[in-house]
Every structure is written in C-alpha cells, then in structure tokens.
Amino acid sequence: MTLWERLKKDRFLYVLLLPGIIYFALFKYLPMWGTLMAFKDYSPFLGFWASDWVGLEHFKNFFSNPDFFRLLRNTLILALYDIVFFFPAPIILSLLINEIRITIYKRSIQTFVYVPHFMSWVIIASISYVFLTTSGGVINEVVSFFTGKEISFLSSPEWFRPVIIGQVIWKETGWGTVIFLAALASVSPEQYEAAIVDGAGRFRRMWHVTLPALKSTIIILLILRLGNFLDQGFQQIYLMTNSLNREVADVFDTYVYFMGITQGAFSYSAAVGLFKAVVGIILIYGTNYFAKKIGEEGLF
C-alpha cells in the first residue's frame, strides 16, 4: 500500500489530527524564529532584519552580569524545592485517594482537591494576603494569640520560598492526581487479590502493587518536569514579590520581564530565554538517558 493510499484510508483520523498540527505549527514552531533575536541588537525602529548581528554578545553580558549568579541561585533553589516537595505530593495524594473504597466519598474528595487548579494566581495571591498579612491575617492572628508576636510571611525573605511552594502544592496537587489515578485504574484487581491471599496488608499492597504500577508514569512526568526546571512561573513570583523580599524573589522569569518589557532590552531578554531553553533540553535528554540506563522506556 502506497503512502497516498494509507493517507486516503485513514483520512478522517488525519482530519481530527489537523487542528493539533496547526496549533503547534503556529504557536510553537513558527515563533522559534524569534530566538534569532538573541544574536542581534534588535531595534523596533530598524526592524528585525535591519538590526545588526552581534553574535554571542548578549550571552557574554548575561553571564558576566553580577545578577546572574543571584538569579541562578534563586531559580535553582525554588526548582529543587519544587522537585523535593511538590512533585511527590500528587503521588502521595493519589495513593491516599486510591485507598478510599466508598465511591461517592472518593469522587467528592477528587472534585474538592481539583478546585484550586482553576483559580488564577491573582486569586491565590489575594487569598495568601488575607491569611498571611500582619494586618489582621487569619494565620497571624492565631500565631499572635499563642506566641504574642506576628510573622512577616509576605515580606520576610526567609518565608518567601516556603510560601511559594505552599501555594503551588495547594493549587496544583489535586490536578496532578488526574494522571496518576488514571494509571492506577488500569491495575488489575487480581494483583490485589493475590497480595491479600499472600497475607499482605494495606501498606504492603500499596508498596508492592500500587507504586510499581505508577513507576513508568512517575519517570515520564519527572523527565517532563525537569524540562521546565528553570521555569518557576512569572505570574506567581511577580505577584508575591515586593521590595523587602526581592533579593530572594528575583528569578529568570521575572528578570526577562523587567529587562525585556520595562527596559526594552528585547535581544538581551531573548538570550536569557534561550539559555533557559537550552538547559531544559539538556536536562530532558540527560534524564531520558538515565531512565533508559535503569531499565525504563523513557520519553523517547
């Protein structure tokens, strides 16, 4: 069968695939030409093609900038917090939800934990302010009642990172369980029955049956997460940053905004964005290679 015959035979499937192809072509692949701006001294008045080529000049300026190591430190710390504290949270919550045997109660819990995902970061920041502010914040009122003093959660550099990770865990943990619960739904009940016959308790069944069923899913999601290792989310960081915690709050995402939008350094900010993308690609390939070395299929 020729290629044309195969395309004609499955033409309706390709028609269904067409919107996705168009989306990625227009909004993912076509904008990639903009990365060339990182190698130019772009001027809006001259236009893209008339602007001078400067090669790696912007990268040299970025790496020699005194702010580089501060931005790298802040970004890496938040990224490590994300991997250590947030990444396991959906897995743990999925295991707990999977142990619920009453269907209506299980579905109610799932729906309840999904809700924060649909709130914008503006709402999350507002809720955080209501609870954490020293001017009548609910949590600070409780802390003050028991200790006699208040904690500056929103302005203290020491509390910035715990607050950020706490927001992410509360907002996204429930939504992250969707994939893990779908993977658990494919586990054969016979495996649990066999484990019960062998005398395995609930914890043993979770450790020897449930977790191994999630192993491949966890590896793939970890690879994808490491691809966005340096992406900490502009909206959340920007909304929670103030003059008192800026020293630990500045990350690459906010730096690109301030340099590119507020100061008009378009080529320089494009170089910063390209640096993040290259690091993400290296981490994806590195993690995928390591996954194959330990016997997993990997992402590709």
Secondary structure, DSSP 8 states (H G I E B T S, - for coil): --HHHHHHHTHHHHHHHHHHHHHHIIIIIGGGGGGGGGGEEEETTTEEEEEEE-TTHHHHHHHHSTHHHHHHHHHHHHHHHIIIIITHHHHHHHHHHHT---HHHHHHHHHHHHGGGGS-HHHHHHHHHHHH-TTT-HHHHHHHHHHSS---TTT-HHHHHHHHHHHHHHHHHHHHHHHHHHHHHTS-HHHHHHHHHTT--HHHHIIIIIHHHHHHHHHHHHHHHHHTTT---HHHHHHH--TTTHHHH--HHHHHHIIIIIS--HHHHHHHHHHHHHHHHHHHHHHHHHHHHTT-----
